[in-house]
């Protein structure tokens, strides 16, 4: 598993964590889920990770951890919290 820290500016685009209210500090993670496939997702600084419950994670072949992957993972976060 690869990971990196993400720190966002105060914003209204990312849904706050329902457990702690955070919407600026996350860990971006990429986990291999098949021989040639990774799931990329974000975890709140408090440890909450709603995409594991909904299965709404960004799937990519290389396990990208760039800003584009972070943007998609944060969209998955928003979708998982809304579900």
PyMOL Python script that loads the backbone (N, CA, C, O; Angstrom):
from pymol import cmd

cmd.read_pdbstr("""\
ATOM      1  N   UNK A   1       0.849  -1.172   0.000  1.00  0.00           N
ATOM      2  CA  UNK A   1       0.000   0.000   0.000  1.00  0.00           C
ATOM      3  C   UNK A   1       0.894   1.235   0.000  1.00  0.00           C
ATOM      4  O   UNK A   1       1.854   1.326   0.765  1.00  0.00           O
ATOM      5  N   UNK A   2       0.564   2.164  -0.858  1.00  0.00           N
ATOM      6  CA  UNK A   2       1.254   3.450  -0.908  1.00  0.00           C
ATOM      7  C   UNK A   2       0.321   4.510  -0.342  1.00  0.00           C
ATOM      8  O   UNK A   2      -0.900   4.392  -0.441  1.00  0.00           O
ATOM      9  N   UNK A   3       0.902   5.543   0.252  1.00  0.00           N
ATOM     10  CA  UNK A   3       0.076   6.615   0.769  1.00  0.00           C
ATOM     11  C   UNK A   3       0.849   7.926   0.816  1.00  0.00           C
ATOM     12  O   UNK A   3       2.079   7.949   0.849  1.00  0.00           O
ATOM     13  N   UNK A   4       0.086   9.014   0.819  1.00  0.00           N
ATOM     14  CA  UNK A   4       0.656  10.348   0.995  1.00  0.00           C
ATOM     15  C   UNK A   4      -0.375  11.247   1.653  1.00  0.00           C
ATOM     16  O   UNK A   4      -1.580  11.021   1.538  1.00  0.00           O
ATOM     17  N   UNK A   5       0.105  12.256   2.335  1.00  0.00           N
ATOM     18  CA  UNK A   5      -0.768  13.190   3.029  1.00  0.00           C
ATOM     19  C   UNK A   5      -1.285  14.249   2.061  1.00  0.00           C
ATOM     20  O   UNK A   5      -0.575  14.689   1.156  1.00  0.00           O
ATOM     21  N   UNK A   6      -2.537  14.647   2.274  1.00  0.00           N
ATOM     22  CA  UNK A   6      -3.154  15.720   1.496  1.00  0.00           C
ATOM     23  C   UNK A   6      -3.632  16.774   2.484  1.00  0.00           C
ATOM     24  O   UNK A   6      -4.329  16.461   3.449  1.00  0.00           O
ATOM     25  N   UNK A   7      -3.261  18.006   2.241  1.00  0.00           N
ATOM     26  CA  UNK A   7      -3.775  19.111   3.042  1.00  0.00           C
ATOM     27  C   UNK A   7      -4.402  20.122   2.096  1.00  0.00           C
ATOM     28  O   UNK A   7      -3.726  20.695   1.242  1.00  0.00           O
ATOM     29  N   UNK A   8      -5.698  20.332   2.258  1.00  0.00           N
ATOM     30  CA  UNK A   8      -6.449  21.255   1.412  1.00  0.00           C
ATOM     31  C   UNK A   8      -6.668  22.577   2.127  1.00  0.00           C
ATOM     32  O   UNK A   8      -6.610  22.654   3.354  1.00  0.00           O
ATOM     33  N   UNK A   9      -6.918  23.601   1.352  1.00  0.00           N
ATOM     34  CA  UNK A   9      -7.319  24.886   1.927  1.00  0.00           C
ATOM     35  C   UNK A   9      -8.767  24.758   2.378  1.00  0.00           C
ATOM     36  O   UNK A   9      -9.492  23.903   1.871  1.00  0.00           O
ATOM     37  N   UNK A  10      -9.206  25.595   3.326  1.00  0.00           N
ATOM     38  CA  UNK A  10     -10.626  25.574   3.703  1.00  0.00           C
ATOM     39  C   UNK A  10     -11.493  25.685   2.444  1.00  0.00           C
ATOM     40  O   UNK A  10     -11.221  26.493   1.557  1.00  0.00           O
ATOM     41  N   UNK A  11     -12.536  24.861   2.385  1.00  0.00           N
ATOM     42  CA  UNK A  11     -13.305  24.758   1.140  1.00  0.00           C
ATOM     43  C   UNK A  11     -14.743  24.346   1.410  1.00  0.00           C
ATOM     44  O   UNK A  11     -15.108  23.983   2.528  1.00  0.00           O
ATOM     45  N   UNK A  12     -15.548  24.413   0.359  1.00  0.00           N
ATOM     46  CA  UNK A  12     -16.929  23.944   0.421  1.00  0.00           C
ATOM     47  C   UNK A  12     -17.164  22.792  -0.555  1.00  0.00           C
ATOM     48  O   UNK A  12     -18.298  22.336  -0.705  1.00  0.00           O
ATOM     49  N   UNK A  13     -16.107  22.314  -1.221  1.00  0.00           N
ATOM     50  CA  UNK A  13     -16.247  21.248  -2.209  1.00  0.00           C
ATOM     51  C   UNK A  13     -16.183  19.851  -1.593  1.00  0.00           C
ATOM     52  O   UNK A  13     -16.816  18.925  -2.099  1.00  0.00           O
ATOM     53  N   UNK A  14     -15.430  19.693  -0.516  1.00  0.00           N
ATOM     54  CA  UNK A  14     -15.278  18.380   0.110  1.00  0.00           C
ATOM     55  C   UNK A  14     -16.235  18.279   1.285  1.00  0.00           C
ATOM     56  O   UNK A  14     -16.240  19.135   2.170  1.00  0.00           O
ATOM     57  N   UNK A  15     -17.042  17.232   1.287  1.00  0.00           N
ATOM     58  CA  UNK A  15     -17.999  17.015   2.367  1.00  0.00           C
ATOM     59  C   UNK A  15     -17.250  16.744   3.669  1.00  0.00           C
ATOM     60  O   UNK A  15     -16.360  15.894   3.700  1.00  0.00           O
ATOM     61  N   UNK A  16     -17.595  17.453   4.742  1.00  0.00           N
ATOM     62  CA  UNK A  16     -16.910  17.211   6.022  1.00  0.00           C
ATOM     63  C   UNK A  16     -17.130  15.790   6.533  1.00  0.00           C
ATOM     64  O   UNK A  16     -18.169  15.175   6.293  1.00  0.00           O
ATOM     65  N   UNK A  17     -16.131  15.291   7.236  1.00  0.00           N
ATOM     66  CA  UNK A  17     -16.222  13.964   7.854  1.00  0.00           C
ATOM     67  C   UNK A  17     -17.364  13.973   8.865  1.00  0.00           C
ATOM     68  O   UNK A  17     -17.440  14.874   9.701  1.00  0.00           O
ATOM     69  N   UNK A  18     -18.258  12.977   8.798  1.00  0.00           N
ATOM     70  CA  UNK A  18     -19.375  12.941   9.743  1.00  0.00           C
ATOM     71  C   UNK A  18     -18.933  12.633  11.178  1.00  0.00           C
ATOM     72  O   UNK A  18     -19.697  12.855  12.117  1.00  0.00           O
ATOM     73  N   UNK A  19     -17.716  12.127  11.355  1.00  0.00           N
ATOM     74  CA  UNK A  19     -17.244  11.789  12.700  1.00  0.00           C
ATOM     75  C   UNK A  19     -16.529  12.946  13.383  1.00  0.00           C
ATOM     76  O   UNK A  19     -16.668  13.126  14.593  1.00  0.00           O
ATOM     77  N   UNK A  20     -15.750  13.747  12.615  1.00  0.00           N
ATOM     78  CA  UNK A  20     -14.951  14.799  13.260  1.00  0.00           C
ATOM     79  C   UNK A  20     -15.099  16.179  12.619  1.00  0.00           C
ATOM     80  O   UNK A  20     -14.591  17.161  13.161  1.00  0.00           O
ATOM     81  N   UNK A  21     -15.789  16.275  11.469  1.00  0.00           N
ATOM     82  CA  UNK A  21     -16.001  17.559  10.819  1.00  0.00           C
ATOM     83  C   UNK A  21     -14.866  18.030   9.920  1.00  0.00           C
ATOM     84  O   UNK A  21     -14.964  19.097   9.314  1.00  0.00           O
ATOM     85  N   UNK A  22     -13.794  17.257   9.822  1.00  0.00           N
ATOM     86  CA  UNK A  22     -12.643  17.623   8.988  1.00  0.00           C
ATOM     87  C   UNK A  22     -12.998  17.577   7.506  1.00  0.00           C
ATOM     88  O   UNK A  22     -13.702  16.670   7.062  1.00  0.00           O
ATOM     89  N   UNK A  23     -12.509  18.560   6.734  1.00  0.00           N
ATOM     90  CA  UNK A  23     -12.594  18.450   5.281  1.00  0.00           C
ATOM     91  C   UNK A  23     -11.331  19.007   4.610  1.00  0.00           C
ATOM     92  O   UNK A  23     -11.360  19.408   3.447  1.00  0.00           O
ATOM     93  N   UNK A  24     -10.224  19.024   5.364  1.00  0.00           N
ATOM     94  CA  UNK A  24      -8.979  19.570   4.800  1.00  0.00           C
ATOM     95  C   UNK A  24      -7.763  18.661   4.948  1.00  0.00           C
ATOM     96  O   UNK A  24      -6.794  18.839   4.210  1.00  0.00           O
ATOM     97  N   UNK A  25      -7.767  17.702   5.859  1.00  0.00           N
ATOM     98  CA  UNK A  25      -6.593  16.844   6.089  1.00  0.00           C
ATOM     99  C   UNK A  25      -6.957  15.370   5.877  1.00  0.00           C
ATOM    100  O   UNK A  25      -7.767  14.797   6.606  1.00  0.00           O
ATOM    101  N   UNK A  26      -6.330  14.779   4.854  1.00  0.00           N
ATOM    102  CA  UNK A  26      -6.609  13.394   4.494  1.00  0.00           C
ATOM    103  C   UNK A  26      -5.313  12.653   4.175  1.00  0.00           C
ATOM    104  O   UNK A  26      -4.273  13.264   3.929  1.00  0.00           O
ATOM    105  N   UNK A  27      -5.400  11.339   4.184  1.00  0.00           N
ATOM    106  CA  UNK A  27      -4.332  10.490   3.667  1.00  0.00           C
ATOM    107  C   UNK A  27      -4.858   9.842   2.401  1.00  0.00           C
ATOM    108  O   UNK A  27      -5.906   9.196   2.421  1.00  0.00           O
ATOM    109  N   UNK A  28      -4.142  10.008   1.306  1.00  0.00           N
ATOM    110  CA  UNK A  28      -4.479   9.360   0.039  1.00  0.00           C
ATOM    111  C   UNK A  28      -3.789   8.004   0.033  1.00  0.00           C
ATOM    112  O   UNK A  28      -2.579   7.923   0.239  1.00  0.00           O
ATOM    113  N   UNK A  29      -4.548   6.942  -0.202  1.00  0.00           N
ATOM    114  CA  UNK A  29      -3.991   5.587  -0.206  1.00  0.00           C
ATOM    115  C   UNK A  29      -4.303   4.880  -1.515  1.00  0.00           C
ATOM    116  O   UNK A  29      -5.351   5.094  -2.124  1.00  0.00           O
ATOM    117  N   UNK A  30      -3.373   4.033  -1.930  1.00  0.00           N
ATOM    118  CA  UNK A  30      -3.576   3.169  -3.097  1.00  0.00           C
ATOM    119  C   UNK A  30      -3.266   1.744  -2.653  1.00  0.00           C
ATOM    120  O   UNK A  30      -2.159   1.453  -2.200  1.00  0.00           O
ATOM    121  N   UNK A  31      -4.245   0.863  -2.785  1.00  0.00           N
ATOM    122  CA  UNK A  31      -4.093  -0.544  -2.408  1.00  0.00           C
ATOM    123  C   UNK A  31      -4.315  -1.413  -3.629  1.00  0.00           C
ATOM    124  O   UNK A  31      -5.270  -1.217  -4.381  1.00  0.00           O
ATOM    125  N   UNK A  32      -3.432  -2.368  -3.817  1.00  0.00           N
ATOM    126  CA  UNK A  32      -3.601  -3.316  -4.914  1.00  0.00           C
ATOM    127  C   UNK A  32      -4.748  -4.252  -4.558  1.00  0.00           C
ATOM    128  O   UNK A  32      -4.759  -4.851  -3.483  1.00  0.00           O
ATOM    129  N   UNK A  33      -5.716  -4.374  -5.471  1.00  0.00           N
ATOM    130  CA  UNK A  33      -6.875  -5.229  -5.210  1.00  0.00           C
ATOM    131  C   UNK A  33      -6.968  -6.388  -6.197  1.00  0.00           C
ATOM    132  O   UNK A  33      -7.791  -7.286  -6.021  1.00  0.00           O
ATOM    133  N   UNK A  34      -6.138  -6.375  -7.222  1.00  0.00           N
ATOM    134  CA  UNK A  34      -6.051  -7.464  -8.194  1.00  0.00           C
ATOM    135  C   UNK A  34      -4.648  -7.407  -8.794  1.00  0.00           C
ATOM    136  O   UNK A  34      -3.877  -6.494  -8.497  1.00  0.00           O
ATOM    137  N   UNK A  35      -4.326  -8.370  -9.624  1.00  0.00           N
ATOM    138  CA  UNK A  35      -2.975  -8.418 -10.182  1.00  0.00           C
ATOM    139  C   UNK A  35      -2.592  -7.126 -10.887  1.00  0.00           C
ATOM    140  O   UNK A  35      -1.453  -6.671 -10.779  1.00  0.00           O
ATOM    141  N   UNK A  36      -3.528  -6.540 -11.601  1.00  0.00           N
ATOM    142  CA  UNK A  36      -3.217  -5.338 -12.373  1.00  0.00           C
ATOM    143  C   UNK A  36      -4.200  -4.197 -12.090  1.00  0.00           C
ATOM    144  O   UNK A  36      -4.552  -3.440 -12.994  1.00  0.00           O
ATOM    145  N   UNK A  37      -4.640  -4.078 -10.832  1.00  0.00           N
ATOM    146  CA  UNK A  37      -5.624  -3.057 -10.490  1.00  0.00           C
ATOM    147  C   UNK A  37      -5.424  -2.579  -9.058  1.00  0.00           C
ATOM    148  O   UNK A  37      -5.204  -3.378  -8.148  1.00  0.00           O
ATOM    149  N   UNK A  38      -5.502  -1.271  -8.874  1.00  0.00           N
ATOM    150  CA  UNK A  38      -5.431  -0.662  -7.545  1.00  0.00           C
ATOM    151  C   UNK A  38      -6.694   0.133  -7.272  1.00  0.00           C
ATOM    152  O   UNK A  38      -7.347   0.623  -8.193  1.00  0.00           O
ATOM    153  N   UNK A  39      -7.028   0.255  -6.001  1.00  0.00           N
ATOM    154  CA  UNK A  39      -8.092   1.148  -5.559  1.00  0.00           C
ATOM    155  C   UNK A  39      -7.428   2.311  -4.829  1.00  0.00           C
ATOM    156  O   UNK A  39      -6.602   2.110  -3.939  1.00  0.00           O
ATOM    157  N   UNK A  40      -7.796   3.517  -5.215  1.00  0.00           N
ATOM    158  CA  UNK A  40      -7.250   4.713  -4.598  1.00  0.00           C
ATOM    159  C   UNK A  40      -8.377   5.414  -3.854  1.00  0.00           C
ATOM    160  O   UNK A  40      -9.467   5.599  -4.395  1.00  0.00           O
ATOM    161  N   UNK A  41      -8.110   5.805  -2.608  1.00  0.00           N
ATOM    162  CA  UNK A  41      -9.142   6.398  -1.764  1.00  0.00           C
ATOM    163  C   UNK A  41      -8.506   7.284  -0.712  1.00  0.00           C
ATOM    164  O   UNK A  41      -7.292   7.244  -0.508  1.00  0.00           O
ATOM    165  N   UNK A  42      -9.328   8.087  -0.042  1.00  0.00           N
ATOM    166  CA  UNK A  42      -8.825   8.946   1.024  1.00  0.00           C
ATOM    167  C   UNK A  42      -9.364   8.480   2.372  1.00  0.00           C
ATOM    168  O   UNK A  42     -10.459   7.928   2.472  1.00  0.00           O
ATOM    169  N   UNK A  43      -8.559   8.721   3.404  1.00  0.00           N
ATOM    170  CA  UNK A  43      -8.925   8.420   4.785  1.00  0.00           C
ATOM    171  C   UNK A  43      -8.812   9.719   5.569  1.00  0.00           C
ATOM    172  O   UNK A  43      -7.820  10.437   5.446  1.00  0.00           O
ATOM    173  N   UNK A  44      -9.815  10.019   6.368  1.00  0.00           N
ATOM    174  CA  UNK A  44      -9.805  11.220   7.182  1.00  0.00           C
ATOM    175  C   UNK A  44      -8.698  11.137   8.233  1.00  0.00           C
ATOM    176  O   UNK A  44      -8.233  10.047   8.567  1.00  0.00           O
ATOM    177  N   UNK A  45      -8.282  12.286   8.748  1.00  0.00           N
ATOM    178  CA  UNK A  45      -7.248  12.300   9.785  1.00  0.00           C
ATOM    179  C   UNK A  45      -7.702  11.562  11.048  1.00  0.00           C
ATOM    180  O   UNK A  45      -6.861  11.136  11.840  1.00  0.00           O
ATOM    181  N   UNK A  46      -9.017  11.401  11.252  1.00  0.00           N
ATOM    182  CA  UNK A  46      -9.529  10.665  12.416  1.00  0.00           C
ATOM    183  C   UNK A  46      -9.598   9.160  12.149  1.00  0.00           C
ATOM    184  O   UNK A  46      -9.904   8.380  13.052  1.00  0.00           O
ATOM    185  N   UNK A  47      -9.313   8.752  10.903  1.00  0.00           N
ATOM    186  CA  UNK A  47      -9.341   7.335  10.557  1.00  0.00           C
ATOM    187  C   UNK A  47     -10.604   6.878   9.847  1.00  0.00           C
ATOM    188  O   UNK A  47     -10.678   5.740   9.385  1.00  0.00           O
ATOM    189  N   UNK A  48     -11.596   7.750   9.754  1.00  0.00           N
ATOM    190  CA  UNK A  48     -12.854   7.380   9.091  1.00  0.00           C
ATOM    191  C   UNK A  48     -12.633   7.213   7.585  1.00  0.00           C
ATOM    192  O   UNK A  48     -11.966   8.027   6.948  1.00  0.00           O
ATOM    193  N   UNK A  49     -13.208   6.141   7.032  1.00  0.00           N
ATOM    194  CA  UNK A  49     -13.026   5.836   5.614  1.00  0.00           C
ATOM    195  C   UNK A  49     -14.322   5.238   5.073  1.00  0.00           C
ATOM    196  O   UNK A  49     -14.461   4.016   5.034  1.00  0.00           O
ATOM    197  N   UNK A  50     -15.274   6.075   4.654  1.00  0.00           N
ATOM    198  CA  UNK A  50     -16.593   5.584   4.265  1.00  0.00           C
ATOM    199  C   UNK A  50     -16.625   4.795   2.965  1.00  0.00           C
ATOM    200  O   UNK A  50     -17.586   4.062   2.731  1.00  0.00           O
ATOM    201  N   UNK A  51     -15.615   4.914   2.109  1.00  0.00           N
ATOM    202  CA  UNK A  51     -15.668   4.200   0.834  1.00  0.00           C
ATOM    203  C   UNK A  51     -15.525   2.696   0.999  1.00  0.00           C
ATOM    204  O   UNK A  51     -15.892   1.945   0.095  1.00  0.00           O
ATOM    205  N   UNK A  52     -14.998   2.235   2.136  1.00  0.00           N
ATOM    206  CA  UNK A  52     -14.910   0.784   2.360  1.00  0.00           C
ATOM    207  C   UNK A  52     -16.302   0.194   2.551  1.00  0.00           C
ATOM    208  O   UNK A  52     -16.535  -0.975   2.246  1.00  0.00           O
ATOM    209  N   UNK A  53     -17.222   1.008   3.056  1.00  0.00           N
ATOM    210  CA  UNK A  53     -18.591   0.543   3.281  1.00  0.00           C
ATOM    211  C   UNK A  53     -19.408   0.554   1.993  1.00  0.00           C
ATOM    212  O   UNK A  53     -20.243  -0.326   1.781  1.00  0.00           O
ATOM    213  N   UNK A  54     -19.171   1.548   1.130  1.00  0.00           N
ATOM    214  CA  UNK A  54     -19.967   1.687  -0.090  1.00  0.00           C
ATOM    215  C   UNK A  54     -19.310   1.045  -1.306  1.00  0.00           C
ATOM    216  O   UNK A  54     -19.982   0.776  -2.302  1.00  0.00           O
ATOM    217  N   UNK A  55     -17.998   0.795  -1.237  1.00  0.00           N
ATOM    218  CA  UNK A  55     -17.268   0.250  -2.385  1.00  0.00           C
ATOM    219  C   UNK A  55     -16.990   1.283  -3.455  1.00  0.00           C
ATOM    220  O   UNK A  55     -16.538   0.946  -4.549  1.00  0.00           O
ATOM    221  N   UNK A  56     -17.258   2.548  -3.143  1.00  0.00           N
ATOM    222  CA  UNK A  56     -17.088   3.625  -4.115  1.00  0.00           C
ATOM    223  C   UNK A  56     -15.653   4.153  -4.049  1.00  0.00           C
ATOM    224  O   UNK A  56     -15.385   5.176  -3.419  1.00  0.00           O
ATOM    225  N   UNK A  57     -14.744   3.444  -4.704  1.00  0.00           N
ATOM    226  CA  UNK A  57     -13.332   3.825  -4.732  1.00  0.00           C
ATOM    227  C   UNK A  57     -12.875   4.010  -6.172  1.00  0.00           C
ATOM    228  O   UNK A  57     -13.431   3.420  -7.099  1.00  0.00           O
ATOM    229  N   UNK A  58     -11.857   4.833  -6.339  1.00  0.00           N
ATOM    230  CA  UNK A  58     -11.278   5.087  -7.660  1.00  0.00           C
ATOM    231  C   UNK A  58     -10.387   3.899  -8.023  1.00  0.00           C
ATOM    232  O   UNK A  58      -9.421   3.600  -7.322  1.00  0.00           O
ATOM    233  N   UNK A  59     -10.721   3.230  -9.122  1.00  0.00           N
ATOM    234  CA  UNK A  59      -9.917   2.094  -9.588  1.00  0.00           C
ATOM    235  C   UNK A  59      -9.002   2.548 -10.708  1.00  0.00           C
ATOM    236  O   UNK A  59      -9.450   3.156 -11.680  1.00  0.00           O
ATOM    237  N   UNK A  60      -7.715   2.252 -10.568  1.00  0.00           N
ATOM    238  CA  UNK A  60      -6.768   2.588 -11.617  1.00  0.00           C
ATOM    239  C   UNK A  60      -5.670   1.538 -11.679  1.00  0.00           C
ATOM    240  O   UNK A  60      -5.351   0.891 -10.682  1.00  0.00           O
ATOM    241  N   UNK A  61      -5.107   1.382 -12.845  1.00  0.00           N
ATOM    242  CA  UNK A  61      -4.137   0.311 -13.083  1.00  0.00           C
ATOM    243  C   UNK A  61      -2.830   0.542 -12.344  1.00  0.00           C
ATOM    244  O   UNK A  61      -2.257  -0.403 -11.800  1.00  0.00           O
ATOM    245  N   UNK A  62      -2.351   1.770 -12.312  1.00  0.00           N
ATOM    246  CA  UNK A  62      -1.009   2.026 -11.795  1.00  0.00           C
ATOM    247  C   UNK A  62      -0.977   2.445 -10.339  1.00  0.00           C
ATOM    248  O   UNK A  62       0.109   2.595  -9.779  1.00  0.00           O
ATOM    249  N   UNK A  63      -2.111   2.639  -9.711  1.00  0.00           N
ATOM    250  CA  UNK A  63      -2.119   3.105  -8.328  1.00  0.00           C
ATOM    251  C   UNK A  63      -1.642   4.533  -8.217  1.00  0.00           C
ATOM    252  O   UNK A  63      -0.946   4.902  -7.271  1.00  0.00           O
ATOM    253  N   UNK A  64      -2.031   5.346  -9.210  1.00  0.00           N
ATOM    254  CA  UNK A  64      -1.606   6.742  -9.242  1.00  0.00           C
ATOM    255  C   UNK A  64      -1.931   7.454  -7.935  1.00  0.00           C
ATOM    256  O   UNK A  64      -2.967   7.208  -7.317  1.00  0.00           O
ATOM    257  N   UNK A  65      -1.030   8.338  -7.527  1.00  0.00           N
ATOM    258  CA  UNK A  65      -1.214   9.114  -6.297  1.00  0.00           C
ATOM    259  C   UNK A  65      -0.991  10.597  -6.575  1.00  0.00           C
ATOM    260  O   UNK A  65      -0.647  11.353  -5.666  1.00  0.00           O
ATOM    261  N   UNK A  66      -1.182  11.014  -7.816  1.00  0.00           N
ATOM    262  CA  UNK A  66      -0.977  12.417  -8.183  1.00  0.00           C
ATOM    263  C   UNK A  66      -2.210  13.241  -7.805  1.00  0.00           C
ATOM    264  O   UNK A  66      -3.170  12.714  -7.244  1.00  0.00           O
ATOM    265  N   UNK A  67      -2.174  14.528  -8.115  1.00  0.00           N
ATOM    266  CA  UNK A  67      -3.289  15.405  -7.753  1.00  0.00           C
ATOM    267  C   UNK A  67      -4.582  15.024  -8.452  1.00  0.00           C
ATOM    268  O   UNK A  67      -5.662  15.195  -7.887  1.00  0.00           O
ATOM    269  N   UNK A  68      -4.490  14.508  -9.675  1.00  0.00           N
ATOM    270  CA  UNK A  68      -5.683  14.051 -10.382  1.00  0.00           C
ATOM    271  C   UNK A  68      -6.342  12.885  -9.661  1.00  0.00           C
ATOM    272  O   UNK A  68      -7.565  12.846  -9.523  1.00  0.00           O
ATOM    273  N   UNK A  69      -5.534  11.936  -9.200  1.00  0.00           N
ATOM    274  CA  UNK A  69      -6.058  10.794  -8.449  1.00  0.00           C
ATOM    275  C   UNK A  69      -6.669  11.258  -7.132  1.00  0.00           C
ATOM    276  O   UNK A  69      -7.697  10.736  -6.702  1.00  0.00           O
ATOM    277  N   UNK A  70      -6.034  12.241  -6.490  1.00  0.00           N
ATOM    278  CA  UNK A  70      -6.563  12.775  -5.233  1.00  0.00           C
ATOM    279  C   UNK A  70      -7.930  13.419  -5.459  1.00  0.00           C
ATOM    280  O   UNK A  70      -8.838  13.260  -4.643  1.00  0.00           O
ATOM    281  N   UNK A  71      -8.072  14.139  -6.556  1.00  0.00           N
ATOM    282  CA  UNK A  71      -9.350  14.781  -6.871  1.00  0.00           C
ATOM    283  C   UNK A  71     -10.454  13.744  -7.047  1.00  0.00           C
ATOM    284  O   UNK A  71     -11.552  13.909  -6.514  1.00  0.00           O
ATOM    285  N   UNK A  72     -10.169  12.679  -7.788  1.00  0.00           N
ATOM    286  CA  UNK A  72     -11.172  11.627  -8.002  1.00  0.00           C
ATOM    287  C   UNK A  72     -11.477  10.910  -6.686  1.00  0.00           C
ATOM    288  O   UNK A  72     -12.636  10.606  -6.404  1.00  0.00           O
ATOM    289  N   UNK A  73     -10.450  10.638  -5.880  1.00  0.00           N
ATOM    290  CA  UNK A  73     -10.666   9.969  -4.590  1.00  0.00           C
ATOM    291  C   UNK A  73     -11.527  10.831  -3.667  1.00  0.00           C
ATOM    292  O   UNK A  73     -12.359  10.299  -2.932  1.00  0.00           O
ATOM    293  N   UNK A  74     -11.344  12.139  -3.693  1.00  0.00           N
ATOM    294  CA  UNK A  74     -12.169  13.033  -2.881  1.00  0.00           C
ATOM    295  C   UNK A  74     -13.614  13.072  -3.397  1.00  0.00           C
ATOM    296  O   UNK A  74     -14.547  13.204  -2.605  1.00  0.00           O
ATOM    297  N   UNK A  75     -13.803  12.958  -4.704  1.00  0.00           N
ATOM    298  CA  UNK A  75     -15.159  12.850  -5.249  1.00  0.00           C
ATOM    299  C   UNK A  75     -15.819  11.559  -4.769  1.00  0.00           C
ATOM    300  O   UNK A  75     -17.008  11.549  -4.452  1.00  0.00           O
ATOM    301  N   UNK A  76     -15.049  10.473  -4.716  1.00  0.00           N
ATOM    302  CA  UNK A  76     -15.581   9.202  -4.181  1.00  0.00           C
ATOM    303  C   UNK A  76     -15.940   9.347  -2.718  1.00  0.00           C
ATOM    304  O   UNK A  76     -16.950   8.810  -2.265  1.00  0.00           O
ATOM    305  N   UNK A  77     -15.105  10.081  -1.965  1.00  0.00           N
ATOM    306  CA  UNK A  77     -15.401  10.378  -0.551  1.00  0.00           C
ATOM    307  C   UNK A  77     -16.758  11.068  -0.442  1.00  0.00           C
ATOM    308  O   UNK A  77     -17.606  10.651   0.346  1.00  0.00           O
ATOM    309  N   UNK A  78     -16.966  12.122  -1.231  1.00  0.00           N
ATOM    310  CA  UNK A  78     -18.233  12.860  -1.207  1.00  0.00           C
ATOM    311  C   UNK A  78     -19.404  11.936  -1.519  1.00  0.00           C
ATOM    312  O   UNK A  78     -20.431  11.979  -0.841  1.00  0.00           O
ATOM    313  N   UNK A  79     -19.250  11.092  -2.553  1.00  0.00           N
ATOM    314  CA  UNK A  79     -20.319  10.168  -2.947  1.00  0.00           C
ATOM    315  C   UNK A  79     -20.618   9.167  -1.834  1.00  0.00           C
ATOM    316  O   UNK A  79     -21.781   8.862  -1.569  1.00  0.00           O
ATOM    317  N   UNK A  80     -19.580   8.659  -1.187  1.00  0.00           N
ATOM    318  CA  UNK A  80     -19.770   7.663  -0.118  1.00  0.00           C
ATOM    319  C   UNK A  80     -20.498   8.257   1.084  1.00  0.00           C
ATOM    320  O   UNK A  80     -21.342   7.600   1.693  1.00  0.00           O
ATOM    321  N   UNK A  81     -20.171   9.492   1.420  1.00  0.00           N
ATOM    322  CA  UNK A  81     -20.843  10.132   2.552  1.00  0.00           C
ATOM    323  C   UNK A  81     -22.300  10.438   2.208  1.00  0.00           C
ATOM    324  O   UNK A  81     -23.177  10.345   3.068  1.00  0.00           O
ATOM    325  N   UNK A  82     -22.557  10.803   0.955  1.00  0.00           N
ATOM    326  CA  UNK A  82     -23.926  11.100   0.530  1.00  0.00           C
ATOM    327  C   UNK A  82     -24.799   9.846   0.440  1.00  0.00           C
ATOM    328  O   UNK A  82     -26.026   9.943   0.486  1.00  0.00           O
ATOM    329  N   UNK A  83     -24.182   8.681   0.314  1.00  0.00           N
ATOM    330  CA  UNK A  83     -24.939   7.431   0.118  1.00  0.00           C
ATOM    331  C   UNK A  83     -25.682   7.020   1.376  1.00  0.00           C
ATOM    332  O   UNK A  83     -26.365   5.996   1.382  1.00  0.00           O
TER     333      UNK A  83
END
""", "prot")
cmd.dss("prot")
cmd.show_as("cartoon", "prot")
cmd.util.cbc("prot")
cmd.orient("prot")
